[in-house]
Amino acid sequence: QVHPVESGGGLVQPGGSLRLSCAASGSIFSFVGMGWYRQAPGKERELVAAVGSIGNTNYADSVKGRFTISRGTAKNTVYLQMNSLKPEDTAVYYCNGRHCSGISCSDYWGQGTQVTVSS
């Protein structure tokens, strides 16, 4: 099984920036879509941003204008540029890759990286 691997999380002050990276190199297929999800303690995991194979993107309303998702040049890589970070952005961020074969799709998840926004 292919598992995306995240990096770039850490502690940052409010108003600061972080860039998360995700890579799943060596896979036998290309993900039709990749995305970032986050989960704060006691809350449901939510979609932050996603990008499809043709470059279409989708963002949560709470991050529009602050976060930018982009595909890397290497296969199955994706980045999340996070600007103007707020304490409410504190969560574990997970990278997701989706592979579809016919009508069946499977999701591949990374282990997550902690993002903490605090002064």
Secondary structure, DSSP 8 states (H G I E B T S, - for coil): ----EEE--EEE-TT--EEEEEE-TT-SS--SEEEEEEE-TTS--EEEEEEETTS-EEE-GGGTTTEEEEE-SSTTEEEEEE-S--GGG-EEEEEEEEEEETTEEEEEE---EEEEE--
